[in-house]
Amino acid sequence: MDEKKAAQVKKLETESAELMRLIRAENDIEKKKKLIAKRDGIQRKVTAVRNNRKISRETKRDIVAYSFIAPNFIGFAVFTLIPIIFAFMLAFMDWDGSNAASFVGLANFKKLVGDTFFVAALKNTIIYVIGTVPLTMIASLALAIVLNQKIVARGFFRTVAFFPYVASLVAITAVWSMIFHPSKGPVNYLLLTLFKVPQNELPKWFSGSLVLFTLILFSVWKYMGYYMVIYLAGLQGISAELYEAGSLDGATTWQKFCYITWPQLRSTTFFVVVMLTINCFKVYDIAVMLAGGGDGKLSTSATVLVYYIYQNAFNYWDLGYSSAIAMVLFLMVLVVTLIQFRYEKKLGE
């Protein structure tokens, strides 16, 4: 070993000895773990220098691990991370996609306050989220509880409940459009013949104040099967001994649900609520397919934020303003998700 390497080894060994002294004197467990990890790293460097290795075994293992992660991360960076950063920058600019972009500061965000279409889209999105999330959660949980019992043709009914989720959105929205057609649909026909609702008072399900109700009803019907499967997995993870103990104590079915089923499904419910909330804020395809008519254009009563972002970006080519709306949507989803995580953490303490 030449003098340079010997001096390097001696320096590393001195650092290692000093760290060992600190480790023995430290009483805090967390600090001690950090010191031990640091000393282990120095020891690996000493071994690498003594064996004349430029790269330690641990470094080689790290390189191999990162080589497996790299393709996925590169895809994430190119198609997700970089566009998000670019959209954030665009929110403070005025750009039409062809001419040079100009910095306008907070002008795009100030414009949102007086934009009646944005306010309508924001209001519709919030109403949609508030209506869809709890109803879908309740419907999927109720379905899961019923189909978790030993009933005849249980597998068939599970498949039927899950089918709307995997079915083509175009096909099922076409069916719903026919069922709820104002003049030719069977729903309004029943209202007309059985309930004697006058022809001019029959509800128009895809316009006016009823359009959001129809969107919520459709979304609950489509997605409750998916979340039913998640709840079924949670229900099957609950020990049967808990229910047996409850029966021995004379607990009713409702008491078993309140004190056994619901607490045991807390983590599952948390996942369902978070995913439902995020998906509902991002609603676009359902609104366009169900309430967009033949040209795919939404009325003010059915406009949602993602549709308004698309409209400003690709119809009006106001990319800066559409990015500002996207940032508002992003912040809303982020805040709601953080509140949900904080609430879940508080319950777990």
C-alpha positions as CSV (number, residue, x, y, z in Angstrom):
1,M,0.0,0.0,0.0
2,D,1.5,3.4,-1.0
3,E,1.8,6.3,1.3
4,K,-1.2,8.1,-0.1
5,K,-3.6,5.2,0.5
6,A,-2.1,4.5,3.9
7,A,-2.7,8.1,4.9
8,Q,-6.3,7.9,3.6
9,V,-6.9,4.7,5.5
10,K,-5.4,6.2,8.7
11,K,-7.7,9.2,8.4
12,L,-10.8,7.1,7.9
13,E,-9.9,4.8,10.8
14,T,-9.4,7.9,13.0
15,E,-12.9,9.1,12.0
16,S,-14.3,5.6,12.7
17,A,-12.7,5.5,16.1
18,E,-14.1,9.0,17.0
19,L,-17.6,7.9,15.8
20,M,-17.3,4.7,18.0
21,R,-16.6,6.9,21.0
22,L,-19.6,9.1,20.2
23,I,-21.8,6.0,19.8
24,R,-20.8,4.7,23.2
25,A,-21.5,8.0,24.8
26,E,-24.8,8.7,23.1
27,N,-28.0,7.8,24.9
28,D,-30.6,8.9,22.3
29,I,-31.5,5.8,20.3
30,E,-32.2,7.7,17.1
31,K,-29.0,9.6,17.2
32,K,-27.1,6.4,17.9
33,K,-28.6,4.7,14.9
34,K,-27.5,7.6,12.7
35,L,-23.9,7.5,14.1
36,I,-23.8,3.7,13.6
37,A,-24.9,4.1,9.9
38,K,-22.3,6.8,9.4
39,R,-19.5,4.6,10.9
40,D,-20.6,1.7,8.7
41,G,-20.2,3.9,5.6
42,I,-16.7,4.9,6.7
43,Q,-15.8,1.2,7.4
44,R,-16.9,0.3,3.8
45,K,-14.7,3.0,2.5
46,V,-11.7,1.7,4.4
47,T,-12.3,-1.8,3.0
48,A,-12.6,-0.5,-0.5
49,V,-9.3,1.5,-0.2
50,R,-7.4,-1.5,1.3
51,N,-8.7,-3.9,-1.4
52,N,-7.8,-1.3,-4.1
53,R,-11.4,-1.1,-5.2
54,K,-12.6,2.2,-6.8
55,I,-16.2,1.4,-6.1
56,S,-17.4,-0.5,-3.1
57,R,-19.8,-3.4,-3.2
58,E,-22.6,-1.4,-1.6
59,T,-22.1,1.3,-4.3
60,K,-22.3,-1.3,-7.0
61,R,-25.5,-2.7,-5.5
62,D,-26.9,0.8,-5.4
63,I,-26.1,1.3,-9.1
64,V,-27.8,-1.9,-10.0
65,A,-30.9,-1.0,-8.0
66,Y,-31.0,2.5,-9.6
67,S,-30.6,1.0,-13.0
68,F,-33.9,-0.9,-12.5
69,I,-35.6,2.2,-11.1
70,A,-34.3,4.5,-13.9
71,P,-36.6,3.5,-16.8
72,N,-39.7,4.1,-14.8
73,F,-38.4,7.3,-13.2
74,I,-37.4,8.7,-16.6
75,G,-40.9,8.0,-18.0
76,F,-42.4,9.7,-14.9
77,A,-40.1,12.7,-15.2
78,V,-40.7,13.1,-19.0
79,F,-44.4,12.6,-19.0
80,T,-45.5,13.8,-15.6
81,L,-42.9,15.7,-13.5
82,I,-41.6,18.0,-16.3
83,P,-45.2,18.8,-17.6
84,I,-46.3,19.7,-14.1
85,I,-43.4,22.0,-13.6
86,F,-44.0,23.5,-17.0
87,A,-47.7,24.0,-16.3
88,F,-46.8,25.7,-13.0
89,M,-44.5,28.1,-14.9
90,L,-47.2,28.8,-17.6
91,A,-49.7,29.8,-14.9
92,F,-47.7,33.0,-14.5
93,M,-47.4,33.6,-18.3
94,D,-49.5,34.6,-21.3
95,W,-48.9,32.2,-24.1
96,D,-51.0,31.1,-27.1
97,G,-48.7,28.2,-28.1
98,S,-47.2,30.0,-31.2
99,N,-46.0,33.4,-30.2
100,A,-43.4,34.2,-27.5
101,A,-44.6,33.7,-23.9
102,S,-44.7,36.8,-21.7
103,F,-44.5,36.9,-17.9
104,V,-47.8,38.4,-16.4
105,G,-47.3,37.5,-12.7
106,L,-50.6,36.9,-10.9
107,A,-52.8,38.3,-13.7
108,N,-54.2,34.9,-14.6
109,F,-55.1,34.2,-11.1
110,K,-56.8,37.6,-10.6
111,K,-58.8,37.0,-13.8
112,L,-60.3,33.8,-12.2
113,V,-62.2,35.9,-9.6
114,G,-64.3,37.7,-12.2
115,D,-64.7,34.7,-14.5
116,T,-68.3,33.6,-14.2
117,F,-67.6,30.4,-16.2
118,F,-64.8,29.4,-13.9
119,V,-66.9,30.1,-10.8
120,A,-69.7,27.9,-12.3
121,A,-67.2,25.1,-13.1
122,L,-65.7,25.3,-9.6
123,K,-69.2,25.2,-8.0
124,N,-70.3,22.3,-10.2
125,T,-67.1,20.3,-9.4
126,I,-67.5,20.8,-5.7
127,I,-71.2,19.8,-5.8
128,Y,-70.3,16.8,-7.8
129,V,-67.6,15.8,-5.3
130,I,-69.8,16.3,-2.3
131,G,-72.6,14.3,-3.9
132,T,-70.6,11.5,-5.4
133,V,-68.0,10.6,-2.7
134,P,-70.3,9.8,0.2
135,L,-73.0,8.1,-2.0
136,T,-70.5,5.9,-3.7
137,M,-68.8,5.0,-0.4
138,I,-72.2,4.1,1.2
139,A,-73.4,2.1,-1.9
140,S,-70.2,0.2,-2.3
141,L,-69.9,-0.7,1.4
142,A,-73.6,-1.8,1.5
143,L,-73.0,-4.0,-1.6
144,A,-69.8,-5.4,-0.1
145,I,-71.6,-6.3,3.2
146,V,-74.5,-8.0,1.4
147,L,-72.3,-9.9,-1.1
148,N,-69.9,-11.0,1.6
149,Q,-72.7,-13.1,3.0
150,K,-73.3,-16.7,2.0
151,I,-76.1,-16.2,-0.5
152,V,-77.2,-18.1,-3.6
153,A,-75.4,-17.0,-6.9
154,R,-73.1,-14.7,-4.9
155,G,-70.4,-14.8,-7.6
156,F,-72.9,-13.8,-10.3
157,F,-74.2,-10.8,-8.3
158,R,-70.6,-9.7,-7.6
159,T,-69.9,-9.9,-11.4
160,V,-73.1,-7.9,-12.2
161,A,-72.1,-5.2,-9.6
162,F,-68.6,-4.9,-11.0
163,F,-69.6,-4.9,-14.7
164,P,-70.4,-1.2,-15.0
165,Y,-66.9,-0.3,-14.0
166,V,-65.3,-2.4,-16.7
167,A,-67.9,-1.7,-19.4
168,S,-67.2,0.8,-22.2
169,L,-68.0,4.3,-21.1
170,V,-69.3,5.2,-24.6
171,A,-71.6,2.2,-24.5
172,I,-73.1,2.8,-21.1
173,T,-73.5,6.5,-21.5
174,A,-75.4,5.8,-24.7
175,V,-77.7,3.5,-22.9
176,W,-78.2,6.0,-20.1
177,S,-78.9,8.7,-22.6
178,M,-81.7,6.5,-24.1
179,I,-83.1,5.5,-20.7
180,F,-83.3,9.1,-19.5
181,H,-84.3,10.7,-22.8
182,P,-86.7,13.6,-22.2
183,S,-89.3,12.4,-24.6
184,K,-88.5,8.8,-25.6
185,G,-86.9,7.4,-22.5
186,P,-88.6,4.7,-20.4
187,V,-88.0,6.7,-17.1
188,N,-90.0,9.7,-18.3
189,Y,-92.6,7.4,-19.9
190,L,-93.2,5.8,-16.5
191,L,-93.5,9.2,-15.0
192,L,-96.0,10.2,-17.6
193,T,-98.2,7.0,-17.5
194,L,-98.0,5.8,-13.9
195,F,-97.5,9.1,-12.0
196,K,-99.4,11.3,-14.4
197,V,-96.7,13.9,-14.7
198,P,-97.8,16.4,-17.5
199,Q,-95.8,16.2,-20.7
200,N,-94.5,19.8,-20.4
201,E,-93.3,19.1,-16.8
202,L,-91.3,15.9,-17.5
203,P,-87.7,16.3,-16.2
204,K,-84.9,17.1,-18.6
205,W,-82.2,14.9,-17.0
206,F,-79.3,16.3,-19.0
207,S,-79.9,20.0,-18.8
208,G,-80.7,22.6,-16.2
209,S,-80.5,21.9,-12.5
210,L,-80.9,18.1,-12.9
211,V,-77.8,17.5,-15.0
212,L,-75.5,17.4,-11.9
213,F,-77.9,15.0,-10.2
214,T,-77.8,12.7,-13.3
215,L,-74.0,12.9,-13.4
216,I,-73.8,12.0,-9.7
217,L,-76.3,9.1,-10.1
218,F,-74.4,7.7,-13.1
219,S,-71.0,8.0,-11.3
220,V,-72.2,6.2,-8.2
221,W,-73.7,3.4,-10.4
222,K,-70.5,3.1,-12.5
223,Y,-67.9,3.1,-9.7
224,M,-69.6,1.5,-6.8
225,G,-68.7,-2.0,-8.1
226,Y,-64.9,-1.2,-8.1
227,Y,-64.9,0.1,-4.5
228,M,-67.2,-2.8,-3.5
229,V,-64.3,-5.1,-4.4
230,I,-62.0,-3.1,-2.2
231,Y,-64.4,-3.3,0.7
232,L,-64.9,-7.0,0.1
233,A,-61.1,-7.4,0.5
234,G,-61.3,-5.4,3.8
235,L,-64.3,-7.4,5.1
236,Q,-62.6,-10.7,4.4
237,G,-59.6,-9.5,6.5
238,I,-61.7,-9.1,9.6
239,S,-61.4,-12.0,12.0
240,A,-64.6,-14.1,12.5
241,E,-63.7,-14.5,16.2
242,L,-64.6,-10.8,16.7
243,Y,-68.1,-11.4,15.4
244,E,-68.4,-14.6,17.5
245,A,-67.4,-12.7,20.6
246,G,-69.9,-10.0,19.8
247,S,-72.6,-12.6,19.4
248,L,-71.7,-14.1,22.8
249,D,-72.1,-10.7,24.3
250,G,-75.5,-10.3,22.8
251,A,-74.6,-7.6,20.2
252,T,-77.1,-6.9,17.5
253,T,-76.3,-6.7,13.8
254,W,-76.1,-2.9,13.9
255,Q,-73.9,-3.0,17.0
256,K,-71.5,-5.5,15.3
257,F,-71.3,-3.1,12.3
258,C,-70.7,0.0,14.5
259,Y,-68.2,-1.6,16.9
260,I,-66.5,-4.3,14.8
261,T,-67.0,-3.8,11.0
262,W,-66.7,-0.1,10.7
263,P,-63.6,0.3,13.0
264,Q,-61.8,-2.6,11.2
265,L,-62.5,-1.0,7.8
266,R,-61.0,2.4,8.8
267,S,-57.9,2.1,6.7
268,T,-59.9,0.7,3.7
269,T,-62.4,3.5,4.0
270,F,-59.6,6.0,4.1
271,F,-58.2,4.7,0.9
272,V,-61.6,4.7,-0.8
273,V,-62.4,8.3,0.3
274,V,-59.0,9.6,-0.9
275,M,-59.1,7.8,-4.3
276,L,-62.8,8.8,-4.8
277,T,-62.1,12.4,-3.9
278,I,-59.2,12.7,-6.3
279,N,-61.1,11.0,-9.2
280,C,-64.2,13.1,-8.7
281,F,-62.1,16.3,-8.8
282,K,-60.7,15.1,-12.1
283,V,-64.1,14.2,-13.7
284,Y,-64.2,15.0,-17.4
285,D,-65.1,12.0,-19.6
286,I,-68.4,11.3,-17.8
287,A,-69.6,14.9,-18.1
288,V,-68.7,15.2,-21.7
289,M,-70.1,11.8,-22.8
290,L,-73.3,12.1,-20.7
291,A,-74.2,15.8,-20.9
292,G,-72.1,17.0,-23.9
293,G,-74.7,16.2,-26.5
294,G,-73.7,15.5,-30.1
295,D,-70.9,18.1,-30.2
296,G,-69.4,17.3,-26.8
297,K,-69.9,20.9,-25.5
298,L,-71.1,21.3,-21.9
299,S,-73.6,23.9,-20.8
300,T,-72.8,26.2,-17.8
301,S,-74.8,24.0,-15.5
302,A,-72.7,20.9,-16.4
303,T,-69.2,22.5,-16.9
304,V,-66.5,21.1,-14.6
305,L,-63.0,22.3,-14.0
306,V,-61.1,19.8,-16.2
307,Y,-63.5,20.6,-19.1
308,Y,-62.9,24.3,-18.6
309,I,-59.1,23.7,-18.5
310,Y,-59.4,21.8,-21.8
311,Q,-61.6,24.5,-23.3
312,N,-59.2,27.3,-22.5
313,A,-56.2,25.4,-23.6
314,F,-57.3,23.8,-26.9
315,N,-60.3,25.9,-28.0
316,Y,-59.1,29.4,-27.0
317,W,-55.4,28.6,-26.9
318,D,-55.0,30.6,-23.7
319,L,-52.5,28.2,-22.2
320,G,-51.4,30.5,-19.4
321,Y,-55.0,30.9,-18.1
322,S,-55.7,27.2,-18.5
323,S,-52.6,26.4,-16.5
324,A,-53.7,28.8,-13.7
325,I,-57.0,26.9,-13.5
326,A,-55.1,23.6,-13.4
327,M,-53.0,25.0,-10.5
328,V,-56.2,25.9,-8.6
329,L,-57.5,22.3,-9.2
330,F,-54.1,20.9,-8.1
331,L,-54.1,22.9,-4.9
332,M,-57.7,21.9,-4.1
333,V,-56.9,18.2,-4.5
334,L,-53.7,18.6,-2.5
335,V,-55.4,20.5,0.4
336,V,-58.3,18.0,0.6
337,T,-55.9,15.0,0.5
338,L,-53.6,16.5,3.2
339,I,-56.6,17.1,5.4
340,Q,-57.7,13.5,4.9
341,F,-54.2,12.2,5.7
342,R,-54.0,14.5,8.8
343,Y,-57.4,13.3,10.0
344,E,-56.5,9.6,9.5
345,K,-53.2,10.2,11.4
346,K,-55.1,11.9,14.3
347,L,-57.5,8.9,14.5
348,G,-54.5,6.5,14.6
349,E,-52.9,8.3,17.6
